[in-house]
Amino acid sequence: MNLSLADRRESLSCKFFYKMTRPDSFIHHLIPQKRNQNILSRLRNPLQYCIPFACTERLKKSFVIYELRTFPMDIDDDSDDDFIDF
C-alpha cells in the first residue's frame, strides 16, 4: 500500500501526539488538561482539549495547536493498543 507523503506525515504526527497524551510522556506538560465530559456533551463542536489562544499566525500553525484541533474524540485513554500499533 503506497501512501502519499501527506498521508504518512499525518499518520506520524497523529502517532506522536497520541504518545504525548500519555501521562508518562516527557512532553505531556505541553498539552492542556482535558475538558470535563459534562461540558463536552453540551458543546456544538466538542473538542477534548481546550485550545489556547494564539496571538500569532506562527503559533496558530504550530504542531500542538494543529493536533489539538484534529485529535479524534473516540480514543479512550485506557486502551493504548486499540488506536495505533507502535
PDB file with SEQRES, HELIX, SHEET and CRYST1 records, atoms N, CA, C and O in Angstrom:
SEQRES   1 A   86  MET ASN LEU SER LEU ALA ASP ARG ARG GLU SER LEU SER          
SEQRES   2 A   86  CYS LYS PHE PHE TYR LYS MET THR ARG PRO ASP SER PHE          
SEQRES   3 A   86  ILE HIS HIS LEU ILE PRO GLN LYS ARG ASN GLN ASN ILE          
SEQRES   4 A   86  LEU SER ARG LEU ARG ASN PRO LEU GLN TYR CYS ILE PRO          
SEQRES   5 A   86  PHE ALA CYS THR GLU ARG LEU LYS LYS SER PHE VAL ILE          
SEQRES   6 A   86  TYR GLU LEU ARG THR PHE PRO MET ASP ILE ASP ASP ASP          
SEQRES   7 A   86  SER ASP ASP ASP PHE ILE ASP PHE                              
HELIX    1 AA1 LEU A    5  MET A   20  1                                  16    
HELIX    2 AA2 HIS A   28  LEU A   30  5                                   3    
HELIX    3 AA3 GLN A   37  LEU A   40  1                                   4    
HELIX    4 AA4 GLU A   57  LYS A   60  1                                   4    
HELIX    5 AA5 PHE A   63  THR A   70  1                                   8    
CRYST1    1.000    1.000    1.000  90.00  90.00  90.00 P 1           1          
ATOM      1  N   MET A   1       0.841  -1.164   0.000  1.00  0.00           N  
ATOM      2  CA  MET A   1       0.000   0.000   0.000  1.00  0.00           C  
ATOM      3  C   MET A   1       0.896   1.240   0.000  1.00  0.00           C  
ATOM      4  O   MET A   1       1.656   1.462   0.942  1.00  0.00           O  
ATOM      5  N   ASN A   2       0.804   2.031  -1.044  1.00  0.00           N  
ATOM      6  CA  ASN A   2       1.596   3.240  -1.163  1.00  0.00           C  
ATOM      7  C   ASN A   2       0.796   4.443  -0.673  1.00  0.00           C  
ATOM      8  O   ASN A   2      -0.260   4.774  -1.213  1.00  0.00           O  
ATOM      9  N   LEU A   3       1.312   5.068   0.336  1.00  0.00           N  
ATOM     10  CA  LEU A   3       0.680   6.268   0.874  1.00  0.00           C  
ATOM     11  C   LEU A   3       1.437   7.490   0.383  1.00  0.00           C  
ATOM     12  O   LEU A   3       2.645   7.437   0.156  1.00  0.00           O  
ATOM     13  N   SER A   4       0.735   8.557   0.226  1.00  0.00           N  
ATOM     14  CA  SER A   4       1.386   9.793  -0.183  1.00  0.00           C  
ATOM     15  C   SER A   4       2.176  10.361   0.990  1.00  0.00           C  
ATOM     16  O   SER A   4       2.008   9.944   2.136  1.00  0.00           O  
ATOM     17  N   LEU A   5       3.026  11.307   0.682  1.00  0.00           N  
ATOM     18  CA  LEU A   5       3.828  11.940   1.721  1.00  0.00           C  
ATOM     19  C   LEU A   5       2.938  12.634   2.749  1.00  0.00           C  
ATOM     20  O   LEU A   5       3.212  12.580   3.947  1.00  0.00           O  
ATOM     21  N   ALA A   6       1.885  13.278   2.286  1.00  0.00           N  
ATOM     22  CA  ALA A   6       0.964  13.958   3.204  1.00  0.00           C  
ATOM     23  C   ALA A   6       0.275  12.960   4.133  1.00  0.00           C  
ATOM     24  O   ALA A   6       0.092  13.245   5.316  1.00  0.00           O  
ATOM     25  N   ASP A   7      -0.106  11.798   3.614  1.00  0.00           N  
ATOM     26  CA  ASP A   7      -0.745  10.773   4.442  1.00  0.00           C  
ATOM     27  C   ASP A   7       0.221  10.222   5.487  1.00  0.00           C  
ATOM     28  O   ASP A   7      -0.154  10.026   6.643  1.00  0.00           O  
ATOM     29  N   ARG A   8       1.466   9.973   5.078  1.00  0.00           N  
ATOM     30  CA  ARG A   8       2.461   9.467   6.022  1.00  0.00           C  
ATOM     31  C   ARG A   8       2.776  10.507   7.094  1.00  0.00           C  
ATOM     32  O   ARG A   8       2.926  10.172   8.269  1.00  0.00           O  
ATOM     33  N   ARG A   9       2.875  11.772   6.682  1.00  0.00           N  
ATOM     34  CA  ARG A   9       3.154  12.846   7.634  1.00  0.00           C  
ATOM     35  C   ARG A   9       2.014  12.972   8.641  1.00  0.00           C  
ATOM     36  O   ARG A   9       2.254  13.134   9.838  1.00  0.00           O  
ATOM     37  N   GLU A  10       0.784  12.898   8.162  1.00  0.00           N  
ATOM     38  CA  GLU A  10      -0.382  12.982   9.046  1.00  0.00           C  
ATOM     39  C   GLU A  10      -0.419  11.803  10.020  1.00  0.00           C  
ATOM     40  O   GLU A  10      -0.731  11.970  11.199  1.00  0.00           O  
ATOM     41  N   SER A  11      -0.101  10.624   9.520  1.00  0.00           N  
ATOM     42  CA  SER A  11      -0.085   9.441  10.375  1.00  0.00           C  
ATOM     43  C   SER A  11       0.988   9.551  11.459  1.00  0.00           C  
ATOM     44  O   SER A  11       0.734   9.239  12.622  1.00  0.00           O  
ATOM     45  N   LEU A  12       2.180   9.992  11.076  1.00  0.00           N  
ATOM     46  CA  LEU A  12       3.262  10.137  12.052  1.00  0.00           C  
ATOM     47  C   LEU A  12       2.960  11.210  13.091  1.00  0.00           C  
ATOM     48  O   LEU A  12       3.255  11.032  14.272  1.00  0.00           O  
ATOM     49  N   SER A  13       2.375  12.319  12.659  1.00  0.00           N  
ATOM     50  CA  SER A  13       2.061  13.369  13.622  1.00  0.00           C  
ATOM     51  C   SER A  13       0.965  12.923  14.580  1.00  0.00           C  
ATOM     52  O   SER A  13       0.989  13.276  15.759  1.00  0.00           O  
ATOM     53  N   CYS A  14       0.005  12.148  14.083  1.00  0.00           N  
ATOM     54  CA  CYS A  14      -1.053  11.634  14.948  1.00  0.00           C  
ATOM     55  C   CYS A  14      -0.481  10.648  15.970  1.00  0.00           C  
ATOM     56  O   CYS A  14      -0.866  10.670  17.139  1.00  0.00           O  
ATOM     57  N   LYS A  15       0.430   9.792  15.533  1.00  0.00           N  
ATOM     58  CA  LYS A  15       1.071   8.850  16.448  1.00  0.00           C  
ATOM     59  C   LYS A  15       1.872   9.581  17.520  1.00  0.00           C  
ATOM     60  O   LYS A  15       1.825   9.228  18.698  1.00  0.00           O  
ATOM     61  N   PHE A  16       2.605  10.603  17.093  1.00  0.00           N  
ATOM     62  CA  PHE A  16       3.415  11.365  18.043  1.00  0.00           C  
ATOM     63  C   PHE A  16       2.540  12.090  19.059  1.00  0.00           C  
ATOM     64  O   PHE A  16       2.845  12.104  20.251  1.00  0.00           O  
ATOM     65  N   PHE A  17       1.452  12.690  18.585  1.00  0.00           N  
ATOM     66  CA  PHE A  17       0.567  13.390  19.511  1.00  0.00           C  
ATOM     67  C   PHE A  17      -0.102  12.405  20.458  1.00  0.00           C  
ATOM     68  O   PHE A  17      -0.300  12.715  21.633  1.00  0.00           O  
ATOM     69  N   TYR A  18      -0.453  11.227  19.967  1.00  0.00           N  
ATOM     70  CA  TYR A  18      -1.041  10.210  20.838  1.00  0.00           C  
ATOM     71  C   TYR A  18      -0.070   9.835  21.949  1.00  0.00           C  
ATOM     72  O   TYR A  18      -0.476   9.642  23.095  1.00  0.00           O  
ATOM     73  N   LYS A  19       1.211   9.730  21.611  1.00  0.00           N  
ATOM     74  CA  LYS A  19       2.217   9.435  22.633  1.00  0.00           C  
ATOM     75  C   LYS A  19       2.336  10.595  23.623  1.00  0.00           C  
ATOM     76  O   LYS A  19       2.577  10.379  24.810  1.00  0.00           O  
ATOM     77  N   MET A  20       2.167  11.822  23.131  1.00  0.00           N  
ATOM     78  CA  MET A  20       2.234  12.996  24.014  1.00  0.00           C  
ATOM     79  C   MET A  20       1.098  13.016  25.017  1.00  0.00           C  
ATOM     80  O   MET A  20       1.260  13.555  26.111  1.00  0.00           O  
ATOM     81  N   THR A  21      -0.043  12.448  24.679  1.00  0.00           N  
ATOM     82  CA  THR A  21      -1.197  12.483  25.577  1.00  0.00           C  
ATOM     83  C   THR A  21      -1.051  11.544  26.763  1.00  0.00           C  
ATOM     84  O   THR A  21      -1.790  11.663  27.741  1.00  0.00           O  
ATOM     85  N   ARG A  22      -0.131  10.635  26.692  1.00  0.00           N  
ATOM     86  CA  ARG A  22       0.087   9.725  27.817  1.00  0.00           C  
ATOM     87  C   ARG A  22       0.738  10.481  28.977  1.00  0.00           C  
ATOM     88  O   ARG A  22       1.652  11.278  28.763  1.00  0.00           O  
ATOM     89  N   PRO A  23       0.277  10.237  30.187  1.00  0.00           N  
ATOM     90  CA  PRO A  23       0.823  10.971  31.341  1.00  0.00           C  
ATOM     91  C   PRO A  23       2.309  10.706  31.591  1.00  0.00           C  
ATOM     92  O   PRO A  23       2.975  11.540  32.204  1.00  0.00           O  
ATOM     93  N   ASP A  24       2.842   9.588  31.143  1.00  0.00           N  
ATOM     94  CA  ASP A  24       4.250   9.284  31.375  1.00  0.00           C  
ATOM     95  C   ASP A  24       5.173   9.893  30.315  1.00  0.00           C  
ATOM     96  O   ASP A  24       6.386   9.691  30.365  1.00  0.00           O  
ATOM     97  N   SER A  25       4.612  10.633  29.363  1.00  0.00           N  
ATOM     98  CA  SER A  25       5.417  11.282  28.333  1.00  0.00           C  
ATOM     99  C   SER A  25       6.186  12.457  28.921  1.00  0.00           C  
ATOM    100  O   SER A  25       5.674  13.173  29.782  1.00  0.00           O  
ATOM    101  N   PHE A  26       7.414  12.652  28.455  1.00  0.00           N  
ATOM    102  CA  PHE A  26       8.224  13.741  28.995  1.00  0.00           C  
ATOM    103  C   PHE A  26       7.785  15.110  28.479  1.00  0.00           C  
ATOM    104  O   PHE A  26       8.228  16.126  29.014  1.00  0.00           O  
ATOM    105  N   ILE A  27       6.927  15.169  27.458  1.00  0.00           N  
ATOM    106  CA  ILE A  27       6.414  16.449  26.962  1.00  0.00           C  
ATOM    107  C   ILE A  27       4.902  16.563  27.150  1.00  0.00           C  
ATOM    108  O   ILE A  27       4.238  17.342  26.466  1.00  0.00           O  
ATOM    109  N   HIS A  28       4.380  15.794  28.063  1.00  0.00           N  
ATOM    110  CA  HIS A  28       2.946  15.820  28.359  1.00  0.00           C  
ATOM    111  C   HIS A  28       2.496  17.190  28.878  1.00  0.00           C  
ATOM    112  O   HIS A  28       1.329  17.554  28.734  1.00  0.00           O  
ATOM    113  N   HIS A  29       3.395  17.932  29.468  1.00  0.00           N  
ATOM    114  CA  HIS A  29       3.048  19.240  30.046  1.00  0.00           C  
ATOM    115  C   HIS A  29       2.699  20.283  28.976  1.00  0.00           C  
ATOM    116  O   HIS A  29       2.156  21.336  29.310  1.00  0.00           O  
ATOM    117  N   LEU A  30       2.996  20.016  27.711  1.00  0.00           N  
ATOM    118  CA  LEU A  30       2.674  20.955  26.633  1.00  0.00           C  
ATOM    119  C   LEU A  30       1.199  20.948  26.260  1.00  0.00           C  
ATOM    120  O   LEU A  30       0.713  21.869  25.603  1.00  0.00           O  
ATOM    121  N   ILE A  31       0.494  19.916  26.678  1.00  0.00           N  
ATOM    122  CA  ILE A  31      -0.917  19.759  26.320  1.00  0.00           C  
ATOM    123  C   ILE A  31      -1.785  20.249  27.478  1.00  0.00           C  
ATOM    124  O   ILE A  31      -1.533  19.901  28.631  1.00  0.00           O  
ATOM    125  N   PRO A  32      -2.810  21.058  27.175  1.00  0.00           N  
ATOM    126  CA  PRO A  32      -3.713  21.478  28.258  1.00  0.00           C  
ATOM    127  C   PRO A  32      -4.519  20.293  28.791  1.00  0.00           C  
ATOM    128  O   PRO A  32      -4.587  19.241  28.156  1.00  0.00           O  
ATOM    129  N   GLN A  33      -5.117  20.472  29.945  1.00  0.00           N  
ATOM    130  CA  GLN A  33      -5.916  19.403  30.536  1.00  0.00           C  
ATOM    131  C   GLN A  33      -7.160  19.148  29.693  1.00  0.00           C  
ATOM    132  O   GLN A  33      -7.645  20.025  28.978  1.00  0.00           O  
ATOM    133  N   LYS A  34      -7.661  17.913  29.799  1.00  0.00           N  
ATOM    134  CA  LYS A  34      -8.879  17.557  29.065  1.00  0.00           C  
ATOM    135  C   LYS A  34     -10.082  18.286  29.643  1.00  0.00           C  
ATOM    136  O   LYS A  34     -10.115  18.630  30.824  1.00  0.00           O  
ATOM    137  N   ARG A  35     -11.056  18.510  28.794  1.00  0.00           N  
ATOM    138  CA  ARG A  35     -12.305  19.124  29.247  1.00  0.00           C  
ATOM    139  C   ARG A  35     -13.152  18.107  29.990  1.00  0.00           C  
ATOM    140  O   ARG A  35     -13.008  16.898  29.807  1.00  0.00           O  
ATOM    141  N   ASN A  36     -14.020  18.609  30.815  1.00  0.00           N  
ATOM    142  CA  ASN A  36     -14.961  17.785  31.561  1.00  0.00           C  
ATOM    143  C   ASN A  36     -15.976  17.172  30.590  1.00  0.00           C  
ATOM    144  O   ASN A  36     -16.413  17.846  29.657  1.00  0.00           O  
ATOM    145  N   GLN A  37     -16.350  15.930  30.789  1.00  0.00           N  
ATOM    146  CA  GLN A  37     -17.311  15.260  29.908  1.00  0.00           C  
ATOM    147  C   GLN A  37     -18.681  15.921  29.934  1.00  0.00           C  
ATOM    148  O   GLN A  37     -19.399  15.888  28.934  1.00  0.00           O  
ATOM    149  N   ASN A  38     -19.057  16.522  31.063  1.00  0.00           N  
ATOM    150  CA  ASN A  38     -20.341  17.225  31.131  1.00  0.00           C  
ATOM    151  C   ASN A  38     -20.359  18.436  30.204  1.00  0.00           C  
ATOM    152  O   ASN A  38     -21.388  18.750  29.605  1.00  0.00           O  
ATOM    153  N   ILE A  39     -19.246  19.096  30.091  1.00  0.00           N  
ATOM    154  CA  ILE A  39     -19.142  20.244  29.197  1.00  0.00           C  
ATOM    155  C   ILE A  39     -19.143  19.784  27.740  1.00  0.00           C  
ATOM    156  O   ILE A  39     -19.781  20.404  26.889  1.00  0.00           O  
ATOM    157  N   LEU A  40     -18.434  18.707  27.461  1.00  0.00           N  
ATOM    158  CA  LEU A  40     -18.347  18.208  26.084  1.00  0.00           C  
ATOM    159  C   LEU A  40     -19.705  17.836  25.514  1.00  0.00           C  
ATOM    160  O   LEU A  40     -19.959  18.032  24.326  1.00  0.00           O  
ATOM    161  N   SER A  41     -20.564  17.308  26.347  1.00  0.00           N  
ATOM    162  CA  SER A  41     -21.870  16.876  25.853  1.00  0.00           C  
ATOM    163  C   SER A  41     -22.768  18.053  25.480  1.00  0.00           C  
ATOM    164  O   SER A  41     -23.732  17.884  24.733  1.00  0.00           O  
ATOM    165  N   ARG A  42     -22.462  19.239  25.993  1.00  0.00           N  
ATOM    166  CA  ARG A  42     -23.292  20.410  25.713  1.00  0.00           C  
ATOM    167  C   ARG A  42     -22.741  21.304  24.605  1.00  0.00           C  
ATOM    168  O   ARG A  42     -23.405  22.261  24.208  1.00  0.00           O  
ATOM    169  N   LEU A  43     -21.551  21.017  24.102  1.00  0.00           N  
ATOM    170  CA  LEU A  43     -20.937  21.859  23.079  1.00  0.00           C  
ATOM    171  C   LEU A  43     -21.360  21.436  21.677  1.00  0.00           C  
ATOM    172  O   LEU A  43     -21.582  20.255  21.414  1.00  0.00           O  
ATOM    173  N   ARG A  44     -21.467  22.395  20.799  1.00  0.00           N  
ATOM    174  CA  ARG A  44     -21.832  22.114  19.411  1.00  0.00           C  
ATOM    175  C   ARG A  44     -20.695  21.395  18.688  1.00  0.00           C  
ATOM    176  O   ARG A  44     -20.926  20.405  17.995  1.00  0.00           O  
ATOM    177  N   ASN A  45     -19.481  21.885  18.846  1.00  0.00           N  
ATOM    178  CA  ASN A  45     -18.300  21.269  18.246  1.00  0.00           C  
ATOM    179  C   ASN A  45     -17.335  20.867  19.359  1.00  0.00           C  
ATOM    180  O   ASN A  45     -16.380  21.588  19.649  1.00  0.00           O  
ATOM    181  N   PRO A  46     -17.583  19.732  19.971  1.00  0.00           N  
ATOM    182  CA  PRO A  46     -16.767  19.371  21.136  1.00  0.00           C  
ATOM    183  C   PRO A  46     -15.348  18.956  20.750  1.00  0.00           C  
ATOM    184  O   PRO A  46     -15.145  18.181  19.815  1.00  0.00           O  
ATOM    185  N   LEU A  47     -14.397  19.472  21.467  1.00  0.00           N  
ATOM    186  CA  LEU A  47     -13.005  19.068  21.357  1.00  0.00           C  
ATOM    187  C   LEU A  47     -12.561  18.587  22.726  1.00  0.00           C  
ATOM    188  O   LEU A  47     -12.967  19.141  23.747  1.00  0.00           O  
ATOM    189  N   GLN A  48     -11.726  17.557  22.747  1.00  0.00           N  
ATOM    190  CA  GLN A  48     -11.276  17.005  24.022  1.00  0.00           C  
ATOM    191  C   GLN A  48     -10.474  17.999  24.840  1.00  0.00           C  
ATOM    192  O   GLN A  48     -10.553  18.010  26.068  1.00  0.00           O  
ATOM    193  N   TYR A  49      -9.706  18.830  24.165  1.00  0.00           N  
ATOM    194  CA  TYR A  49      -8.825  19.752  24.853  1.00  0.00           C  
ATOM    195  C   TYR A  49      -9.221  21.189  24.546  1.00  0.00           C  
ATOM    196  O   TYR A  49      -9.653  21.504  23.437  1.00  0.00           O  
ATOM    197  N   CYS A  50      -9.071  22.041  25.524  1.00  0.00           N  
ATOM    198  CA  CYS A  50      -9.301  23.462  25.323  1.00  0.00           C  
ATOM    199  C   CYS A  50      -8.101  24.021  24.556  1.00  0.00           C  
ATOM    200  O   CYS A  50      -6.957  23.854  24.979  1.00  0.00           O  
ATOM    201  N   ILE A  51      -8.364  24.675  23.443  1.00  0.00           N  
ATOM    202  CA  ILE A  51      -7.287  25.194  22.609  1.00  0.00           C  
ATOM    203  C   ILE A  51      -6.892  26.575  23.123  1.00  0.00           C  
ATOM    204  O   ILE A  51      -7.732  27.470  23.213  1.00  0.00           O  
ATOM    205  N   PRO A  52      -5.620  26.750  23.460  1.00  0.00           N  
ATOM    206  CA  PRO A  52      -5.190  28.046  23.980  1.00  0.00           C  
ATOM    207  C   PRO A  52      -5.232  29.130  22.897  1.00  0.00           C  
ATOM    208  O   PRO A  52      -5.105  28.842  21.707  1.00  0.00           O  
ATOM    209  N   PHE A  53      -5.408  30.357  23.326  1.00  0.00           N  
ATOM    210  CA  PHE A  53      -5.439  31.487  22.408  1.00  0.00           C  
ATOM    211  C   PHE A  53      -4.049  31.696  21.820  1.00  0.00           C  
ATOM    212  O   PHE A  53      -3.052  31.709  22.542  1.00  0.00           O  
ATOM    213  N   ALA A  54      -3.998  31.859  20.507  1.00  0.00           N  
ATOM    214  CA  ALA A  54      -2.729  32.084  19.826  1.00  0.00           C  
ATOM    215  C   ALA A  54      -2.699  33.498  19.268  1.00  0.00           C  
ATOM    216  O   ALA A  54      -3.551  33.873  18.463  1.00  0.00           O  
ATOM    217  N   CYS A  55      -1.725  34.274  19.691  1.00  0.00           N  
ATOM    218  CA  CYS A  55      -1.621  35.674  19.246  1.00  0.00           C  
ATOM    219  C   CYS A  55      -1.038  35.799  17.848  1.00  0.00           C  
ATOM    220  O   CYS A  55      -1.359  36.743  17.128  1.00  0.00           O  
ATOM    221  N   THR A  56      -0.189  34.863  17.457  1.00  0.00           N  
ATOM    222  CA  THR A  56       0.495  34.986  16.176  1.00  0.00           C  
ATOM    223  C   THR A  56       0.074  33.869  15.229  1.00  0.00           C  
ATOM    224  O   THR A  56      -0.393  32.814  15.658  1.00  0.00           O  
ATOM    225  N   GLU A  57       0.246  34.115  13.949  1.00  0.00           N  
ATOM    226  CA  GLU A  57      -0.065  33.103  12.935  1.00  0.00           C  
ATOM    227  C   GLU A  57       0.866  31.900  13.060  1.00  0.00           C  
ATOM    228  O   GLU A  57       0.460  30.766  12.804  1.00  0.00           O  
ATOM    229  N   ARG A  58       2.102  32.149  13.450  1.00  0.00           N  
ATOM    230  CA  ARG A  58       3.060  31.062  13.583  1.00  0.00           C  
ATOM    231  C   ARG A  58       2.623  30.081  14.676  1.00  0.00           C  
ATOM    232  O   ARG A  58       2.721  28.866  14.501  1.00  0.00           O  
ATOM    233  N   LEU A  59       2.146  30.609  15.791  1.00  0.00           N  
ATOM    234  CA  LEU A  59       1.667  29.747  16.868  1.00  0.00           C  
ATOM    235  C   LEU A  59       0.388  29.014  16.454  1.00  0.00           C  
ATOM    236  O   LEU A  59       0.195  27.851  16.809  1.00  0.00           O  
ATOM    237  N   LYS A  60      -0.476  29.688  15.710  1.00  0.00           N  
ATOM    238  CA  LYS A  60      -1.709  29.045  15.251  1.00  0.00           C  
ATOM    239  C   LYS A  60      -1.418  27.845  14.365  1.00  0.00           C  
ATOM    240  O   LYS A  60      -2.192  26.888  14.338  1.00  0.00           O  
ATOM    241  N   LYS A  61      -0.309  27.893  13.643  1.00  0.00           N  
ATOM    242  CA  LYS A  61       0.055  26.815  12.731  1.00  0.00           C  
ATOM    243  C   LYS A  61       1.014  25.807  13.352  1.00  0.00           C  
ATOM    244  O   LYS A  61       1.523  24.935  12.649  1.00  0.00           O  
ATOM    245  N   SER A  62       1.268  25.907  14.639  1.00  0.00           N  
ATOM    246  CA  SER A  62       2.208  25.008  15.301  1.00  0.00           C  
ATOM    247  C   SER A  62       1.624  23.599  15.431  1.00  0.00           C  
ATOM    248  O   SER A  62       0.418  23.392  15.299  1.00  0.00           O  
ATOM    249  N   PHE A  63       2.499  22.656  15.687  1.00  0.00           N  
ATOM    250  CA  PHE A  63       2.118  21.250  15.765  1.00  0.00           C  
ATOM    251  C   PHE A  63       1.094  20.996  16.864  1.00  0.00           C  
ATOM    252  O   PHE A  63       0.089  20.325  16.627  1.00  0.00           O  
ATOM    253  N   VAL A  64       1.331  21.516  18.046  1.00  0.00           N  
ATOM    254  CA  VAL A  64       0.454  21.227  19.186  1.00  0.00           C  
ATOM    255  C   VAL A  64      -0.943  21.788  18.947  1.00  0.00           C  
ATOM    256  O   VAL A  64      -1.933  21.095  19.186  1.00  0.00           O  
ATOM    257  N   ILE A  65      -1.039  23.018  18.485  1.00  0.00           N  
ATOM    258  CA  ILE A  65      -2.344  23.630  18.236  1.00  0.00           C  
ATOM    259  C   ILE A  65      -3.083  22.865  17.132  1.00  0.00           C  
ATOM    260  O   ILE A  65      -4.282  22.613  17.244  1.00  0.00           O  
ATOM    261  N   TYR A  66      -2.368  22.503  16.077  1.00  0.00           N  
ATOM    262  CA  TYR A  66      -2.989  21.749  14.976  1.00  0.00           C  
ATOM    263  C   TYR A  66      -3.535  20.412  15.468  1.00  0.00           C  
ATOM    264  O   TYR A  66      -4.667  20.048  15.149  1.00  0.00           O  
ATOM    265  N   GLU A  67      -2.749  19.692  16.229  1.00  0.00           N  
ATOM    266  CA  GLU A  67      -3.187  18.378  16.706  1.00  0.00           C  
ATOM    267  C   GLU A  67      -4.301  18.493  17.738  1.00  0.00           C  
ATOM    268  O   GLU A  67      -5.160  17.614  17.806  1.00  0.00           O  
ATOM    269  N   LEU A  68      -4.309  19.540  18.533  1.00  0.00           N  
ATOM    270  CA  LEU A  68      -5.414  19.728  19.475  1.00  0.00           C  
ATOM    271  C   LEU A  68      -6.736  19.876  18.729  1.00  0.00           C  
ATOM    272  O   LEU A  68      -7.778  19.417  19.198  1.00  0.00           O  
ATOM    273  N   ARG A  69      -6.685  20.519  17.570  1.00  0.00           N  
ATOM    274  CA  ARG A  69      -7.898  20.703  16.769  1.00  0.00           C  
ATOM    275  C   ARG A  69      -8.323  19.433  16.039  1.00  0.00           C  
ATOM    276  O   ARG A  69      -9.519  19.215  15.843  1.00  0.00           O  
ATOM    277  N   THR A  70      -7.388  18.603  15.637  1.00  0.00           N  
ATOM    278  CA  THR A  70      -7.707  17.457  14.784  1.00  0.00           C  
ATOM    279  C   THR A  70      -7.658  16.113  15.499  1.00  0.00           C  
ATOM    280  O   THR A  70      -7.936  15.084  14.882  1.00  0.00           O  
ATOM    281  N   PHE A  71      -7.311  16.096  16.784  1.00  0.00           N  
ATOM    282  CA  PHE A  71      -7.205  14.832  17.509  1.00  0.00           C  
ATOM    283  C   PHE A  71      -8.580  14.179  17.617  1.00  0.00           C  
ATOM    284  O   PHE A  71      -9.543  14.843  18.000  1.00  0.00           O  
ATOM    285  N   PRO A  72      -8.692  12.898  17.288  1.00  0.00           N  
ATOM    286  CA  PRO A  72     -10.009  12.229  17.315  1.00  0.00           C  
ATOM    287  C   PRO A  72     -10.605  12.168  18.717  1.00  0.00           C  
ATOM    288  O   PRO A  72      -9.893  12.064  19.716  1.00  0.00           O  
ATOM    289  N   MET A  73     -11.933  12.234  18.759  1.00  0.00           N  
ATOM    290  CA  MET A  73     -12.656  12.227  20.034  1.00  0.00           C  
ATOM    291  C   MET A  73     -12.849  10.832  20.609  1.00  0.00           C  
ATOM    292  O   MET A  73     -12.977  10.691  21.825  1.00  0.00           O  
ATOM    293  N   ASP A  74     -12.873   9.808  19.785  1.00  0.00           N  
ATOM    294  CA  ASP A  74     -13.293   8.487  20.228  1.00  0.00           C  
ATOM    295  C   ASP A  74     -12.180   7.649  20.827  1.00  0.00           C  
ATOM    296  O   ASP A  74     -12.362   6.443  20.991  1.00  0.00           O  
ATOM    297  N   ILE A  75     -11.057   8.219  21.154  1.00  0.00           N  
ATOM    298  CA  ILE A  75      -9.953   7.457  21.720  1.00  0.00           C  
ATOM    299  C   ILE A  75     -10.085   7.420  23.222  1.00  0.00           C  
ATOM    300  O   ILE A  75     -10.243   8.452  23.874  1.00  0.00           O  
ATOM    301  N   ASP A  76     -10.016   6.218  23.765  1.00  0.00           N  
ATOM    302  CA  ASP A  76     -10.091   6.033  25.210  1.00  0.00           C  
ATOM    303  C   ASP A  76      -8.672   5.976  25.757  1.00  0.00           C  
ATOM    304  O   ASP A  76      -7.814   5.318  25.169  1.00  0.00           O  
ATOM    305  N   ASP A  77      -8.410   6.647  26.865  1.00  0.00           N  
ATOM    306  CA  ASP A  77      -7.064   6.688  27.436  1.00  0.00           C  
ATOM    307  C   ASP A  77      -6.594   5.332  27.934  1.00  0.00           C  
ATOM    308  O   ASP A  77      -5.392   5.064  27.950  1.00  0.00           O  
ATOM    309  N   ASP A  78      -7.517   4.476  28.338  1.00  0.00           N  
ATOM    310  CA  ASP A  78      -7.132   3.188  28.906  1.00  0.00           C  
ATOM    311  C   ASP A  78      -6.708   2.184  27.851  1.00  0.00           C  
ATOM    312  O   ASP A  78      -5.939   1.270  28.147  1.00  0.00           O  
ATOM    313  N   SER A  79      -7.187   2.332  26.642  1.00  0.00           N  
ATOM    314  CA  SER A  79      -6.865   1.368  25.591  1.00  0.00           C  
ATOM    315  C   SER A  79      -5.716   1.903  24.746  1.00  0.00           C  
ATOM    316  O   SER A  79      -5.936   2.618  23.767  1.00  0.00           O  
ATOM    317  N   ASP A  80      -4.495   1.555  25.128  1.00  0.00           N  
ATOM    318  CA  ASP A  80      -3.321   2.047  24.427  1.00  0.00           C  
ATOM    319  C   ASP A  80      -3.104   1.351  23.090  1.00  0.00           C  
ATOM    320  O   ASP A  80      -2.628   1.980  22.145  1.00  0.00           O  
ATOM    321  N   ASP A  81      -3.438   0.082  22.989  1.00  0.00           N  
ATOM    322  CA  ASP A  81      -3.139  -0.675  21.786  1.00  0.00           C  
ATOM    323  C   ASP A  81      -4.234  -0.641  20.745  1.00  0.00           C  
ATOM    324  O   ASP A  81      -4.012  -1.084  19.618  1.00  0.00           O  
ATOM    325  N   ASP A  82      -5.407  -0.132  21.077  1.00  0.00           N  
ATOM    326  CA  ASP A  82      -6.510  -0.143  20.134  1.00  0.00           C  
ATOM    327  C   ASP A  82      -6.350   0.875  19.021  1.00  0.00           C  
ATOM    328  O   ASP A  82      -6.823   0.648  17.907  1.00  0.00           O  
ATOM    329  N   PHE A  83      -5.698   1.983  19.296  1.00  0.00           N  
ATOM    330  CA  PHE A  83      -5.645   3.074  18.331  1.00  0.00           C  
ATOM    331  C   PHE A  83      -4.527   2.875  17.319  1.00  0.00           C  
ATOM    332  O   PHE A  83      -4.782   2.845  16.115  1.00  0.00           O  
ATOM    333  N   ILE A  84      -3.324   2.743  17.778  1.00  0.00           N  
ATOM    334  CA  ILE A  84      -2.171   2.681  16.877  1.00  0.00           C  
ATOM    335  C   ILE A  84      -1.216   1.595  17.368  1.00  0.00           C  
ATOM    336  O   ILE A  84      -0.935   1.491  18.562  1.00  0.00           O  
ATOM    337  N   ASP A  85      -0.732   0.805  16.449  1.00  0.00           N  
ATOM    338  CA  ASP A  85       0.280  -0.171  16.825  1.00  0.00           C  
ATOM    339  C   ASP A  85       1.663   0.446  16.594  1.00  0.00           C  
ATOM    340  O   ASP A  85       1.957   0.951  15.510  1.00  0.00           O  
ATOM    341  N   PHE A  86       2.495   0.396  17.621  1.00  0.00           N  
ATOM    342  CA  PHE A  86       3.804   1.023  17.541  1.00  0.00           C  
ATOM    343  C   PHE A  86       4.828  -0.004  17.220  1.00  0.00           C  
ATOM    344  O   PHE A  86       6.011   0.318  17.106  1.00  0.00           O  
TER     345      PHE A  86                                                      
END                                                                             
